[in-house]
């Protein structure tokens, strides 16, 4: 590629278009075309990419709920190691089918960044789930879309359209509104959950860079292998026997996590990171529903207002995209 992020330099970032989930709800999703080197993101690509992303966010929320349940008896390091170890085993048949030569890469540094940042995101997030509520941890991790533009500006020197900030700001206000009731006493766990958002943002940006030149099986292999290697020392340092009844839950989180990794990587083949970033806000809504259904944490009026603002951010994104389309 001529540039590390040509897709970011040329795409119409003011056309985030339904990345907050609206594209999934409206089959007549805007027919935007975003230039990505020699390809374009059409309405069909947008619908597929956003649908994959929102469904991945939902499935990830079920993993979070299961992990919160498991954290009472299983150490976070064990959950992470089993998750990445099993995912690595699941990707091996695909790797063997392509042959070892297919693992040759010109992007070792970017693979390392994605593996370390992704593992850090999961480890910090899972660790916090045992200490704070599912909603609080999910909200702070959902700050990732706000960090993506900053990472693009600071890390890659790319200019970001001003239209991008308004929808993201609306989503950020919604996140802070929901978070405020439980933030009377800020703890180190909240800061670690926020750090997991930074890890997720790094993973999102590095994934989009990799899909421009790397096949899916290579991206997933290095991600699982690097993350598994990073998690093992923590597993041995914090080793304790895993209860037999916990294995079913751990297998569930590992298998579903693998499927989420596949869908997550696939989604970025259809649309850029700037378009998909706000869909992670739906994790806030899904997390709140599961907190209510499983742990009986009934959301108050402020939480509901915040959730509405999160969805409104997606609606504004969609409207901006439609208005931009009309000017093309």
Rosetta silent file (secondary structure, phi, psi, omega in degrees, C-alpha in Angstrom):
SEQUENCE: XXXXXXXXXXXXXXXXXXXXXXXXXXXXXXXXXXXXXXXXXXXXXXXXXXXXXXXXXXXXXXXXXXXXXXXXXXXXXXXXXXXXXXXXXXXXXXXXXXXXXXXXXXXXXXXXXXXXXXXXXXXXXXXXXXXXXXXXXXXXXXXXXXXXXXXXXXXXXXXXXXXXXXXXXXXXXXXXXXXXXXXXXXXXXXXXXXXXXXXXXXXXXXXXXXXXXXXXXXXXXXXXXXXXXXXXXXXXXXXXXXXXXXXXXXXXXXXXXXXXXXXXXXXXXXXXXXXXXXXXXXXXXXXXXXXXXXXXXXXXXXXXXXXXXXXXXXXXXXXXXXXXXXXX
SCORE:     score description
SCORE:     0.000 S_00000001
   1 L     0.000  146.798  179.952    0.000    0.000    0.000 S_00000001
   2 L   -70.714  -26.736 -179.585    1.173    3.535   -0.695 S_00000001
   3 L  -141.755  154.009 -178.579    0.100    4.592    2.775 S_00000001
   4 L   -62.541  -33.580 -178.708   -0.575    2.828    6.044 S_00000001
   5 L  -137.339   63.888  179.373   -4.138    4.091    6.026 S_00000001
   6 H   -63.758  -29.491 -179.916   -5.134    5.234    2.521 S_00000001
   7 H   -66.256  -31.748  178.657   -8.696    4.294    3.307 S_00000001
   8 H   -76.896  -32.591 -178.351   -8.747    6.808    6.151 S_00000001
   9 H   -71.106  -29.837 -172.339   -7.217    9.539    4.006 S_00000001
  10 H  -107.826  -16.310 -175.783   -9.790    9.178    1.234 S_00000001
  11 L   -73.440  154.769  177.154  -12.994    8.003    2.894 S_00000001
  12 L   -88.072   87.675 -173.247  -15.841   10.383    3.603 S_00000001
  13 L   -67.310  -16.825  176.515  -15.732   10.072    7.373 S_00000001
  14 L   -73.140   -5.684  178.286  -18.668   12.375    7.770 S_00000001
  15 L  -106.781   61.415  177.639  -20.704    9.506    6.299 S_00000001
  16 L   -64.336  -26.488  166.375  -20.502    7.135    9.218 S_00000001
  17 L    44.560   81.366  170.768  -23.892    6.045    8.030 S_00000001
  18 L    73.548   11.299 -179.307  -25.692    3.816   10.410 S_00000001
  19 L   -66.270  -18.825  176.462  -22.617    2.563   12.229 S_00000001
  20 L   -79.907    5.021  176.150  -24.547    3.013   15.434 S_00000001
  21 L   113.825  -12.874 -177.132  -26.845    0.232   14.325 S_00000001
  22 H   -64.191  -33.838  178.882  -29.395    2.133   12.329 S_00000001
  23 H   -59.715  -29.853  178.956  -28.173    0.552    9.131 S_00000001
  24 H   -71.957  -30.883 -175.612  -29.201   -2.799   10.570 S_00000001
  25 H   -86.424  -22.899 -177.567  -32.712   -1.545   11.248 S_00000001
  26 L  -114.036  106.651 -177.826  -33.269    0.134    7.902 S_00000001
  27 L   -64.690  -18.958  178.369  -32.952   -2.194    4.883 S_00000001
  28 L   -91.427   30.264 -178.609  -32.883    0.842    2.598 S_00000001
  29 L   -40.911  140.576 -174.010  -29.596    1.815    4.278 S_00000001
  30 L   -49.219  138.408 -178.223  -27.898    4.757    2.622 S_00000001
  31 L   -90.061   64.028  178.367  -26.148    4.110   -0.630 S_00000001
  32 L   -81.299  154.839  174.376  -22.899    5.778    0.312 S_00000001
  33 L  -129.442  115.383 -178.445  -19.747    5.055   -1.560 S_00000001
  34 E  -111.162  122.654 -177.520  -16.525    5.483    0.360 S_00000001
  35 E   -71.851  125.319  175.371  -13.318    5.199   -1.603 S_00000001
  36 E  -126.966   95.057 -173.590  -10.900    2.628   -0.155 S_00000001
  37 L    52.930 -109.086 -176.613   -7.916    2.559   -2.446 S_00000001
  38 L  -103.833    9.326 -177.882   -9.428    0.942   -5.579 S_00000001
  39 E  -118.402  170.861  178.802  -12.659   -0.290   -3.968 S_00000001
  40 E  -133.196  148.034  175.236  -15.892    1.286   -2.771 S_00000001
  41 E   -94.115  108.597 -179.912  -18.182    0.738    0.192 S_00000001
  42 L   -92.188  176.289  179.131  -21.681    0.391   -1.235 S_00000001
  43 H   -61.838  -34.277  178.732  -24.999    0.217    0.613 S_00000001
  44 H   -66.739  -45.567  177.931  -24.835   -3.590    0.413 S_00000001
  45 H   -60.957  -40.659 -179.723  -21.336   -3.642    1.924 S_00000001
  46 H   -62.244  -46.228 -179.431  -22.480   -1.223    4.592 S_00000001
  47 H   -61.844  -44.258  179.962  -25.493   -3.337    5.530 S_00000001
  48 H   -65.633  -47.664 -177.626  -23.408   -6.526    5.749 S_00000001
  49 H   -63.121  -45.827 -179.599  -20.578   -4.886    7.686 S_00000001
  50 H   -68.221  -39.915  178.188  -22.798   -3.102   10.195 S_00000001
  51 H   -61.216  -45.549  177.420  -25.006   -6.184   10.671 S_00000001
  52 H   -60.285  -42.207 -177.626  -21.943   -8.332   11.376 S_00000001
  53 H   -66.362  -46.447 -178.910  -20.614   -5.719   13.782 S_00000001
  54 H   -66.019  -41.212  178.066  -23.848   -5.277   15.767 S_00000001
  55 H   -64.543  -37.604  177.382  -24.404   -9.042   15.997 S_00000001
  56 H   -63.731  -40.003  178.361  -20.801   -9.428   17.150 S_00000001
  57 H   -62.112  -41.602  178.798  -21.400   -6.798   19.843 S_00000001
  58 H   -63.336  -48.242 -179.944  -24.462   -8.714   21.056 S_00000001
  59 H   -63.576  -36.308  176.656  -22.631  -12.050   21.198 S_00000001
  60 H   -63.607  -32.340  177.881  -19.721  -10.355   22.951 S_00000001
  61 H   -66.419  -35.306  176.783  -22.191   -9.133   25.563 S_00000001
  62 H   -68.194  -33.867  175.753  -23.219  -12.726   26.294 S_00000001
  63 H   -64.302  -42.877  179.890  -19.526  -13.558   26.743 S_00000001
  64 H   -60.987  -43.192  179.303  -19.207  -10.663   29.194 S_00000001
  65 H   -63.663  -42.574  178.836  -22.192  -11.882   31.186 S_00000001
  66 H   -65.261  -40.057  179.730  -20.802  -15.422   31.302 S_00000001
  67 H   -64.900  -40.385  177.199  -17.369  -14.124   32.309 S_00000001
  68 H   -60.483  -39.985  177.694  -18.863  -12.064   35.125 S_00000001
  69 H   -66.108  -42.923 -177.778  -20.582  -15.225   36.361 S_00000001
  70 H   -70.400  -28.660 -173.185  -17.386  -17.288   36.074 S_00000001
  71 L   -61.099  -16.670  178.410  -15.198  -14.676   37.779 S_00000001
  72 L   -71.037  -24.806 -176.491  -16.554  -15.732   41.177 S_00000001
  73 L  -126.640  -14.931 -176.302  -14.756  -19.107   40.909 S_00000001
  74 L  -123.623  135.150  178.882  -12.257  -18.839   38.020 S_00000001
  75 L   -69.879  145.856 -179.187   -9.319  -16.426   37.701 S_00000001
  76 H   -55.041  -39.128 -177.922   -9.426  -14.040   34.741 S_00000001
  77 H   -61.312  -36.433  178.775   -6.078  -15.344   33.455 S_00000001
  78 H   -68.292  -41.439  179.141   -7.508  -18.855   33.129 S_00000001
  79 H   -62.487  -44.109 -179.619  -10.551  -17.611   31.212 S_00000001
  80 H   -64.848  -45.607 -177.573   -8.350  -15.621   28.829 S_00000001
  81 H   -63.990  -43.614  178.048   -5.866  -18.463   28.261 S_00000001
  82 H   -64.192  -40.795 -179.345   -8.588  -21.026   27.541 S_00000001
  83 H   -60.375  -49.904 -178.606  -10.338  -18.558   25.242 S_00000001
  84 H   -75.395  -34.307  178.705   -7.258  -17.859   23.125 S_00000001
  85 H   -63.848  -45.746  179.480   -5.917  -21.414   23.306 S_00000001
  86 H   -68.501  -37.830  178.046   -9.137  -22.927   22.000 S_00000001
  87 H   -63.127  -39.195  177.608   -9.470  -20.191   19.367 S_00000001
  88 H   -63.672  -40.203  178.559   -5.941  -20.965   18.159 S_00000001
  89 H   -65.623  -37.496 -178.237   -6.839  -24.653   17.903 S_00000001
  90 H   -69.712  -29.692 -178.400  -10.003  -23.827   15.940 S_00000001
  91 H   -83.834  -15.596 -174.708   -8.135  -21.729   13.372 S_00000001
  92 H   -61.000  -40.936  177.740   -5.432  -24.358   12.738 S_00000001
  93 H   -56.567  -39.408  178.729   -7.402  -26.455   10.170 S_00000001
  94 H   -67.799  -38.137  178.675   -7.805  -23.327    8.037 S_00000001
  95 H   -65.613  -44.868 -179.846   -4.118  -22.501    8.414 S_00000001
  96 H   -63.573  -33.754  179.370   -3.076  -26.034    7.444 S_00000001
  97 H   -64.387  -35.699  179.891   -5.341  -25.897    4.408 S_00000001
  98 H   -86.506  -18.757  179.958   -3.469  -22.835    3.134 S_00000001
  99 L    91.299  154.500 -177.419   -0.055  -24.145    4.154 S_00000001
 100 H   -62.306  -29.898 -178.634    2.657  -22.705    6.378 S_00000001
 101 H   -62.807  -24.805 -178.153    3.894  -20.473    3.559 S_00000001
 102 H   -72.287   -9.380 -179.978    0.624  -18.518    3.764 S_00000001
 103 H   -87.926   -4.478  178.144    1.656  -17.211    7.199 S_00000001
 104 L   -65.199  129.096 -175.253    4.492  -15.140    5.746 S_00000001
 105 L  -133.566  151.804  174.345    3.717  -11.510    6.472 S_00000001
 106 L  -101.189    4.284 -176.445    5.123   -8.074    5.764 S_00000001
 107 L  -124.095   51.015 -178.297    3.284   -6.640    8.777 S_00000001
 108 H   -62.425  -38.369 -179.457    4.781   -8.329   11.886 S_00000001
 109 H   -64.402  -39.952 -179.673    4.665   -5.122   13.913 S_00000001
 110 H   -70.477  -36.272  174.845    0.982   -4.532   13.181 S_00000001
 111 H   -62.865  -41.906  179.473    0.136   -8.149   14.067 S_00000001
 112 H   -63.930  -41.469  178.432    2.015   -7.712   17.353 S_00000001
 113 H   -61.809  -44.817 -179.087    0.145   -4.487   18.089 S_00000001
 114 H   -66.074  -42.291 -178.832   -3.214   -6.128   17.433 S_00000001
 115 H   -64.749  -45.869 -178.761   -2.390   -9.218   19.494 S_00000001
 116 H   -69.323  -45.507 -178.834   -1.082   -7.337   22.527 S_00000001
 117 H   -66.715  -39.669  178.546   -3.754   -4.613   22.469 S_00000001
 118 H   -65.294  -43.005  178.495   -6.568   -7.126   21.941 S_00000001
 119 H   -64.647  -41.611  178.944   -5.346   -9.350   24.766 S_00000001
 120 H   -62.495  -40.731  178.241   -4.931   -6.338   27.055 S_00000001
 121 H   -59.008  -50.579 -178.840   -8.473   -5.205   26.255 S_00000001
 122 H   -64.803  -43.973 -176.522   -9.977   -8.577   27.140 S_00000001
 123 H   -62.489  -48.503 -178.536   -7.818   -9.103   30.230 S_00000001
 124 H   -65.383  -42.188 -178.830   -8.558   -5.689   31.742 S_00000001
 125 H   -64.760  -48.416  179.076  -12.241   -5.846   30.853 S_00000001
 126 H   -62.958  -38.379 -179.011  -12.748   -9.356   32.238 S_00000001
 127 H   -63.587  -39.405 -178.955  -10.763   -8.496   35.353 S_00000001
 128 H   -72.542  -26.337 -178.735  -12.984   -5.487   36.033 S_00000001
 129 H   -60.213  -28.436  179.091  -16.177   -7.495   35.566 S_00000001
 130 L   -80.748   -6.498 -174.613  -15.506   -9.227   38.871 S_00000001
 131 L  -117.826  -30.831  179.496  -15.188   -5.897   40.669 S_00000001
 132 L  -128.380  172.784 -175.747  -17.728   -3.497   39.129 S_00000001
 133 L   -68.567  158.329  179.157  -21.091   -3.854   37.415 S_00000001
 134 H   -60.416  -39.452 -179.067  -21.431   -5.147   33.869 S_00000001
 135 H   -65.227  -46.309 -179.265  -22.891   -1.810   32.751 S_00000001
 136 H   -61.040  -47.802 -178.584  -20.034    0.259   34.201 S_00000001
 137 H   -63.282  -41.889 -179.180  -17.328   -1.959   32.702 S_00000001
 138 H   -67.207  -39.552  178.935  -19.070   -2.068   29.319 S_00000001
 139 H   -60.441  -45.152 -177.468  -19.604    1.686   29.283 S_00000001
 140 H   -70.281  -37.440  175.774  -15.942    2.425   29.869 S_00000001
 141 H   -66.187  -28.557 -179.136  -14.801   -0.098   27.286 S_00000001
 142 L   -73.938    1.509  173.364  -17.272    1.542   24.892 S_00000001
 143 L   -73.844   -6.507 -178.343  -15.137    4.680   24.968 S_00000001
 144 H   -53.852  -45.276 -179.714  -13.101    2.959   22.226 S_00000001
 145 H   -59.414  -29.982  178.226  -14.955    4.668   19.321 S_00000001
 146 H   -71.777  -26.750 -178.472  -14.037    8.035   20.828 S_00000001
 147 H   -85.294  -24.406 -178.352  -10.376    7.029   20.886 S_00000001
 148 H   -56.801  -49.980  178.643  -10.263    5.722   17.299 S_00000001
 149 H   -60.219  -38.539  179.746  -10.261    9.203   15.671 S_00000001
 150 H   -64.606  -40.904  178.600   -7.593   10.369   18.133 S_00000001
 151 H   -64.693  -37.847  179.958   -5.427    7.355   17.342 S_00000001
 152 H   -66.129  -40.889  179.836   -5.819    7.999   13.625 S_00000001
 153 H   -70.172  -49.847 -175.196   -4.801   11.639   14.042 S_00000001
 154 H   -75.749  -45.752 -174.182   -1.944   11.051   16.493 S_00000001
 155 H   -82.213  -30.333 -174.630   -0.678    7.684   15.310 S_00000001
 156 H  -120.205   -3.086  176.149   -1.173    7.953   11.540 S_00000001
 157 L    66.020   25.422 -178.788   -1.287   11.698   10.913 S_00000001
 158 L   -92.518  144.887  177.208   -4.606   11.465    9.060 S_00000001
 159 L   -83.514  140.276 -179.282   -7.096   14.335    8.961 S_00000001
 160 L  -114.757  132.304  178.981  -10.575   13.643   10.303 S_00000001
 161 L   -61.169  142.751  179.264  -13.691   15.400    9.018 S_00000001
 162 L   -62.324  -29.017 -178.860  -15.403   17.678   11.531 S_00000001
 163 H   -62.504  -20.298 -179.678  -18.700   15.907   10.847 S_00000001
 164 H   -68.722  -31.911 -170.483  -17.325   12.835   12.632 S_00000001
 165 H   -74.172  -32.161 -176.575  -17.148   14.519   16.012 S_00000001
 166 H   -63.644  -52.259  178.198  -20.805   15.464   16.446 S_00000001
 167 H   -61.628  -39.966  179.500  -22.262   11.902   16.343 S_00000001
 168 H   -65.703  -35.231  179.038  -19.412   10.573   18.487 S_00000001
 169 H   -66.122  -40.600  177.528  -19.961   13.381   20.999 S_00000001
 170 H   -60.410  -45.009  177.563  -23.647   12.509   21.280 S_00000001
 171 H   -62.938  -38.866  179.471  -22.710    8.892   21.968 S_00000001
 172 H   -64.326  -41.416  178.141  -20.109    9.997   24.506 S_00000001
 173 H   -62.252  -40.563  177.114  -22.680   12.133   26.351 S_00000001
 174 H   -61.876  -42.945  178.034  -24.989    9.130   26.464 S_00000001
 175 H   -60.781  -46.211 -179.061  -22.220    6.970   27.902 S_00000001
 176 H   -67.384  -32.991  178.188  -21.399    9.554   30.568 S_00000001
 177 H   -64.599  -45.185  179.413  -25.080   10.007   31.398 S_00000001
 178 H   -66.506  -36.415 -173.925  -25.515    6.292   32.040 S_00000001
 179 H   -75.344  -27.509 -171.810  -22.263    6.119   33.945 S_00000001
 180 H   -54.401  -44.074 -177.986  -22.883    9.073   36.277 S_00000001
 181 L   -58.760  -33.954 -177.921  -25.087    7.313   38.892 S_00000001
 182 L   -95.482    8.990 -174.835  -22.393    4.715   39.630 S_00000001
 183 L  -108.094   22.853  177.995  -19.491    7.148   39.502 S_00000001
 184 L   -66.586  -27.779  176.701  -19.855    8.799   42.881 S_00000001
 185 L  -130.055   99.502 -179.887  -16.734    6.909   43.951 S_00000001
 186 L   -74.457  131.735 -179.243  -14.221    6.431   41.167 S_00000001
 187 L  -120.585  172.231  178.470  -12.003    3.388   41.718 S_00000001
 188 H   -63.306  -26.323 -179.995   -8.946    1.866   40.058 S_00000001
 189 H   -66.861  -36.041  176.961  -11.284   -0.686   38.458 S_00000001
 190 H   -66.509  -39.313  178.814  -13.022    2.082   36.525 S_00000001
 191 H   -66.777  -38.512  178.006   -9.665    3.351   35.281 S_00000001
 192 H   -67.358  -37.225  176.687   -8.644   -0.161   34.212 S_00000001
 193 H   -64.590  -37.309  176.244  -11.955   -0.569   32.379 S_00000001
 194 H   -64.933  -39.168  177.579  -11.239    2.716   30.599 S_00000001
 195 H   -63.015  -31.948  176.962   -7.788    1.382   29.672 S_00000001
 196 H   -64.812  -30.449  175.412   -9.512   -1.641   28.115 S_00000001
 197 H   -64.708  -37.210  176.842  -11.269    0.838   25.809 S_00000001
 198 H   -65.706  -40.757  177.291   -7.882    2.071   24.631 S_00000001
 199 H   -61.390  -40.705  178.781   -6.845   -1.518   23.933 S_00000001
 200 H   -65.994  -40.421  179.050  -10.009   -2.051   21.912 S_00000001
 201 H   -62.385  -43.167  177.453   -9.423    1.147   19.930 S_00000001
 202 H   -62.142  -39.452  179.285   -5.883    0.048   19.048 S_00000001
 203 H   -65.910  -39.553 -179.885   -7.223   -3.339   18.001 S_00000001
 204 H   -63.242  -46.634 -177.899   -9.884   -1.741   15.789 S_00000001
 205 H   -68.230  -44.711 -179.232   -7.416    0.483   13.960 S_00000001
 206 H   -65.479  -33.868  177.641   -4.749   -2.207   13.546 S_00000001
 207 H   -62.569  -44.637 -178.747   -7.358   -4.667   12.252 S_00000001
 208 H   -65.329  -35.390  176.827   -8.433   -2.273    9.532 S_00000001
 209 H   -64.574  -44.001 -175.839   -4.806   -1.732    8.499 S_00000001
 210 H   -66.889  -38.616 -175.644   -4.187   -5.488    8.318 S_00000001
 211 H   -68.574  -12.797  177.448   -7.254   -6.371    6.238 S_00000001
 212 L   -70.155  -25.170 -175.020   -5.968   -4.140    3.451 S_00000001
 213 L  -136.430  -11.203 -174.228   -3.166   -6.613    2.682 S_00000001
 214 L  -111.553  139.500  175.398   -3.520   -9.727    4.860 S_00000001
 215 L   -70.729  158.096 -174.207   -5.896  -12.702    4.411 S_00000001
 216 H   -60.166  -43.037 -175.348   -8.322  -13.437    7.227 S_00000001
 217 H   -65.772  -31.969  178.735   -6.750  -16.721    8.358 S_00000001
 218 H   -71.006  -41.729  178.682   -3.340  -15.063    8.720 S_00000001
 219 H   -60.737  -47.061 -177.917   -4.761  -12.179   10.753 S_00000001
 220 H   -68.488  -39.553 -179.742   -6.631  -14.529   13.072 S_00000001
 221 H   -59.803  -50.604 -178.622   -3.728  -16.955   13.453 S_00000001
 222 H   -66.322  -35.058  178.797   -1.283  -14.275   14.574 S_00000001
 223 H   -63.872  -49.701 -179.649   -3.887  -12.659   16.789 S_00000001
 224 H   -65.289  -43.519 -177.626   -4.712  -15.885   18.610 S_00000001
 225 H   -64.520  -46.482 -179.552   -1.085  -17.042   18.778 S_00000001
 226 H   -66.567  -45.193 -179.222    0.263  -13.736   20.095 S_00000001
 227 H   -65.267  -38.851  177.760   -2.580  -13.243   22.558 S_00000001
 228 H   -63.250  -43.351  179.303   -2.273  -16.831   23.808 S_00000001
 229 H   -63.813  -38.857  179.362    1.474  -16.366   24.323 S_00000001
 230 H   -68.116  -35.121 -175.510    0.875  -13.091   26.191 S_00000001
 231 H   -78.663  -26.951 -174.778   -1.786  -14.658   28.438 S_00000001
 232 H   -57.825  -46.486  179.243    0.154  -17.791   29.458 S_00000001
 233 H   -56.599  -38.708  178.867    2.546  -16.145   31.977 S_00000001
 234 H   -67.802  -34.240  177.931   -0.441  -14.636   33.805 S_00000001
 235 H   -63.387  -47.495 -178.131   -2.143  -18.028   33.822 S_00000001
 236 H   -70.764  -34.983  179.514    0.820  -19.758   35.488 S_00000001
 237 H   -68.843  -28.352 -177.465    1.446  -16.900   37.923 S_00000001
 238 L  -115.074   26.324 -172.910   -2.177  -16.980   39.080 S_00000001
 239 L   -64.222  136.655  169.536   -2.823  -20.705   38.690 S_00000001
 240 L  -155.458  148.995 -177.074   -5.541  -22.352   40.712 S_00000001
 241 L   -54.799  141.137  178.830   -7.668  -25.419   39.928 S_00000001
 242 L   -94.345  122.483  179.275  -10.654  -24.770   37.686 S_00000001
 243 L   -57.295  141.352 -177.661  -13.948  -26.160   39.075 S_00000001
 244 H   -58.461  -37.367 -176.960  -15.458  -28.848   36.848 S_00000001
 245 H   -71.423  -13.569 -178.545  -18.797  -27.025   36.646 S_00000001
 246 H   -85.714  -15.100 -174.180  -17.057  -23.927   35.260 S_00000001
 247 H   -64.470  -35.712 -179.737  -15.698  -25.661   32.145 S_00000001
 248 H   -62.913  -42.048  178.178  -18.967  -25.475   30.210 S_00000001
 249 H   -65.973  -37.899  179.721  -19.061  -21.726   30.662 S_00000001
 250 H   -68.370  -38.362  177.143  -15.398  -21.384   29.714 S_00000001
 251 H   -65.500  -40.165  178.055  -15.900  -23.451   26.563 S_00000001
 252 H   -59.931  -49.259 -178.398  -18.896  -21.286   25.663 S_00000001
 253 H   -62.121  -37.512 -178.312  -16.898  -18.064   26.035 S_00000001
 254 H   -68.821  -47.423 -177.966  -14.009  -19.502   23.999 S_00000001
 255 H   -66.344  -46.472 -179.509  -16.125  -20.809   21.091 S_00000001
 256 H   -66.904  -36.469  177.199  -18.339  -17.730   20.879 S_00000001
 257 H   -61.890  -41.116  178.169  -15.281  -15.478   21.200 S_00000001
 258 H   -60.397  -46.285  179.374  -13.711  -17.276   18.245 S_00000001
 259 H   -62.713  -36.626  178.280  -16.847  -16.733   16.158 S_00000001
 260 H   -66.721  -39.781  177.902  -16.860  -13.071   17.208 S_00000001
 261 H   -60.590  -41.768 -179.553  -13.223  -12.678   16.156 S_00000001
 262 H   -64.123  -48.238 -179.188  -14.086  -14.119   12.748 S_00000001
 263 H   -66.869  -36.834  179.756  -17.116  -11.845   12.283 S_00000001
 264 H   -62.220  -46.674  179.022  -15.216   -8.854   13.664 S_00000001
 265 H   -67.365  -39.896 -179.408  -12.395   -9.299   11.171 S_00000001
 266 H   -64.309  -37.593 -178.549  -14.840  -10.005    8.332 S_00000001
 267 H   -59.434  -35.978 -178.492  -16.835   -6.839    9.057 S_00000001
 268 L   -73.949   -8.306  173.688  -13.767   -4.701    8.406 S_00000001
 269 L   -80.238  -15.399 -178.895  -13.524   -6.120    4.903 S_00000001
 270 L  -100.661  -38.473 -177.426  -16.781   -4.374    4.098 S_00000001
 271 L  -140.502  155.196 -178.189  -16.497   -1.023    5.881 S_00000001
 272 L   -76.232  166.518 -177.050  -13.740    1.050    7.532 S_00000001
 273 H   -59.966  -38.764 -178.465  -13.126    1.402   11.277 S_00000001
 274 H   -62.668  -27.834  179.541  -14.521    4.953   11.362 S_00000001
 275 H   -79.537  -38.580 -175.769  -17.840    3.604   10.085 S_00000001
 276 H   -86.590  -18.026 -172.482  -18.061    0.656   12.487 S_00000001
 277 H   -50.424  -49.610 -176.151  -16.694    2.362   15.589 S_00000001
 278 H   -66.903  -13.452 -179.580  -20.032    3.615   17.044 S_00000001
 279 H   -64.931  -23.181  179.516  -21.634    0.144   16.844 S_00000001
 280 H   -66.120  -18.194  175.862  -19.742   -0.812   19.992 S_00000001
 281 H   -60.696  -26.488  179.904  -22.079    1.584   21.850 S_00000001
 282 H   -66.284  -19.046  174.130  -24.743   -1.080   21.487 S_00000001
 283 H   -61.789  -30.040  177.278  -22.728   -3.121   23.958 S_00000001
 284 H   -63.972  -46.487 -179.244  -23.895   -0.602   26.560 S_00000001
 285 H   -66.267  -48.228  179.980  -27.541   -1.349   25.782 S_00000001
 286 H   -62.460  -41.024  179.092  -27.040   -5.126   25.604 S_00000001
 287 H   -63.756  -40.200  178.550  -24.970   -5.077   28.813 S_00000001
 288 H   -64.375  -39.960  178.605  -27.658   -3.087   30.612 S_00000001
 289 H   -64.993  -41.692  179.892  -30.359   -5.542   29.558 S_00000001
 290 H   -70.497  -35.367  174.764  -28.329   -8.526   30.745 S_00000001
 291 H   -59.818  -37.634 -179.312  -27.495   -6.773   34.007 S_00000001
 292 H   -74.572  -47.035 -175.868  -31.222   -6.356   34.512 S_00000001
 293 H   -70.487  -36.205 -174.454  -32.317   -9.836   33.400 S_00000001
 294 H   -95.861  -47.381 -176.211  -29.579  -11.816   35.188 S_00000001
 295 H  -104.106    5.416  175.218  -28.504   -9.744   38.193 S_00000001
 296 L    58.753   34.593  172.972  -31.774   -7.807   38.553 S_00000001
 297 L   -88.249   97.921 -176.560  -30.090   -4.404   38.298 S_00000001
 298 L   -77.421  123.719  179.309  -33.050   -2.339   37.168 S_00000001
 299 L   -67.909  138.474  177.962  -31.949    0.726   35.161 S_00000001
 300 L   -87.358 -176.217 -175.811  -33.186    4.048   36.516 S_00000001
 301 H   -62.560  -38.545 -179.450  -34.505    7.010   34.531 S_00000001
 302 H   -64.116  -40.602  178.660  -31.044    8.519   34.049 S_00000001
 303 H   -63.442  -40.901  178.735  -29.738    5.231   32.626 S_00000001
 304 H   -63.502  -43.562  178.717  -32.657    5.049   30.209 S_00000001
 305 H   -60.481  -43.299  179.050  -32.029    8.633   29.062 S_00000001
 306 H   -61.980  -40.465  178.721  -28.368    7.805   28.509 S_00000001
 307 H   -63.353  -39.247  178.213  -29.274    4.725   26.479 S_00000001
 308 H   -62.684  -39.496  178.899  -31.575    6.835   24.298 S_00000001
 309 H   -64.396  -37.126  178.026  -28.702    9.254   23.684 S_00000001
 310 H   -61.391  -47.178  178.590  -26.477    6.362   22.622 S_00000001
 311 H   -65.781  -37.989  179.568  -29.048    5.256   20.048 S_00000001
 312 H   -60.593  -35.182  176.925  -29.608    8.883   19.015 S_00000001
 313 H   -58.223  -41.273  177.238  -25.913    9.108   18.212 S_00000001
 314 H   -65.670  -39.193  179.466  -26.403    6.307   15.691 S_00000001
 315 H   -64.313  -41.808  178.752  -29.471    8.033   14.216 S_00000001
 316 H   -63.734  -38.765  176.620  -27.518   11.272   13.781 S_00000001
 317 H   -59.170  -44.925 -179.145  -24.745    9.358   12.072 S_00000001
 318 H   -63.262  -42.620 -179.809  -27.294    7.886    9.666 S_00000001
 319 H   -65.769  -40.967  177.443  -28.843   11.293    8.942 S_00000001
 320 H   -59.727  -40.733  179.186  -25.445   12.861    8.287 S_00000001
 321 H   -63.654  -41.591 -179.654  -24.752   10.086    5.813 S_00000001
 322 H   -66.259  -41.919 -179.966  -28.029   10.658    3.977 S_00000001
 323 H   -65.561  -38.838  178.456  -27.482   14.407    3.778 S_00000001
 324 H   -65.759  -37.317  179.233  -23.930   13.876    2.494 S_00000001
 325 H   -63.106  -38.174 -179.095  -25.231   11.443   -0.113 S_00000001
 326 H   -66.196  -23.209 -179.611  -27.653   14.058   -1.350 S_00000001
 327 H   -89.273  -10.007 -177.474  -24.776   16.468   -1.953 S_00000001
 328 L   -76.524    0.000    0.000  -22.697   13.935   -3.955 S_00000001
